[in-house]
Amino acid sequence: MLRGGFFRHFRYWPPESEVRSWKNSLAAMGRVVEVAGLRDHGVICEYQLPMTSRRLDVMLTGHNDEGRPMASIVELKQWDGAEPSDIDELVTVFLGGSLRETLHPSVQVGQYRQYLLDTHEVFAEDKAGLRASSYLHNFTYDAESELYAARHAGALAVNPLFAGDQVDELAAWLNEELGGGGGVPLVTTVLEGRYRPNKKLLEHTSKIIKGEPAYVLLDEQRVAFNSVIAHVAEAHRTGTKAAFIIKGGPGTGKSVLAVNLVGELSANGYVTHHATGSRAFTGNMRKAVGSRAGNLFKYFNSYMAEDPDVLDVLICDEAHRIRETSANRFTPAANRTDTSQVLELLGVARVAVFFIDDMQVVRPGEIGSSELISSAANEIGANLYEYELEAQFRCAGSDAFVSWVENTLELRRTPDVIWDADSEFDFDVVDSPRELQALINQRANAGHSARLVAGFCWPWSNPESDGTLVDDVQLVDFSMPWNARPERKAAKGIPKAEMWATDSNGLQQVGCVYTAQGFEFDYVGLIFGRDLTYSFGSGWSGNPHHSHDAVVKRAAKESEEAFTNLVKQTYRVLFTRGLKGCYVYFEDAATRDFVLSRIDRRTDPAEVDTPLTDLAAPVSEPETSER
């Protein structure tokens, strides 16, 4: 029955491993229901939490002795025990053929309960009470087990864990709040309930964001901020759709503005989500705001099956990472649609706000652009507003450095042809990767945030059997590992891929563009590989045979120019991660010489005969034809 119901609801068949799990766990849960005498109650299996892909194992509904509607979540596990973990709230369990660290069951089911209390109108508006527990039906009760360790006492007190030989205890616990029966109508109420975050969650999110001193707005940031707030109120009042395109290059404060909008709009009672296409960026935002507020931070592909205008506002940061569709290789065929991802994002909210840098596309599948968003907004009849952020908060506030990088890489013509080495922003070309590493370590030891990054010119190996990383980035007298792979477990002390940019231990690995994009450091050290080289006379050349980025290399099959442009934009991103300084080592000597030729190192202004600005000025034609 469950297998058939699953197909009718989700439109794809569950994997056989999940069906086997149901056979074991639901039989055990059935015995508990029988012992408890829950014969006038509602049962929901595999209930999908609103706006997420997570599913509850079982929810039982009924009334307590005072007639109050109640629901109880039961998380089912086939574990027969667990070992300690060094990480808070986690235990180590043998799963899928190996030891893995995973959430303690009481923590996991407690998060599900809190999510529903925060976001489901039935529980958020206190139309029904909600409790949660976990049932490990293959586990024999052992007070000395890690599952009952003192460090888990807080979670266990609120969301108790029952062993397989505690059927009577679990049955009694369920009867405490569900014993009054009459639970079937509540099943329909829960299933038809809307996603609607409660006021407490919105206030909580706003308080965290507004309490962060780094999130301060200046000048045109404030103009855009106030305009979005005003137009959201107007769209809410008139029932119209609106879309914003807020453009800005690296370091113009797009993400700061985006997060401020989440805080202010949440404080004003609007249901607001923040979404990106970056696992690293969203993961760090969730960590920064905490697990409760973190539920409002999603991914671009989180809205495939959502109803129109279920949100008041959707803030789309790094919109250049929008893809053609939200489907990927893991999406069941029945869930795939022809709807473009940009139309999904516009459709799910009354107001959508897109923060974008049209020159930060670094992968072939990323198609986000101002033109794409504008066209899609016009297609659905949304009112469109555009703003541009110009003030530079990175590169020591130097617009000139970003402009010089873009000119040097021939991404666009700018007036900044020559870089003044005496500028406040500390930029230098070094002679060896060891010197680069020494500079970055020196800055880090002085208390600055600092990271090494590189073009994707070396393989990216899986960790060794003990979780240590392979020194893939190999140069003369230098070797370091890439940051950890996101899908592999690394040894203790090695940050996960999405935390490489913010974990201090990230200094021990080289980051690629996918873990660095969207982040900034005081100082960045860049290893410029041979996937992009310059030769005097022929200019820039992309070299796919020196690239180990399989996705970007596919662009080379379409055209050499497409590959070259993607690699140029990759290095633009890496060049502009620094707040105070950037140091570069060039693997190719000719490329190094070209970049050095565009740096003025004279320190005495009296020695400069021609102002640097004049070097970039157009040359006027003489009045005669003489040369």
Disulfide bonds with the S-S distance in Angstrom:
none
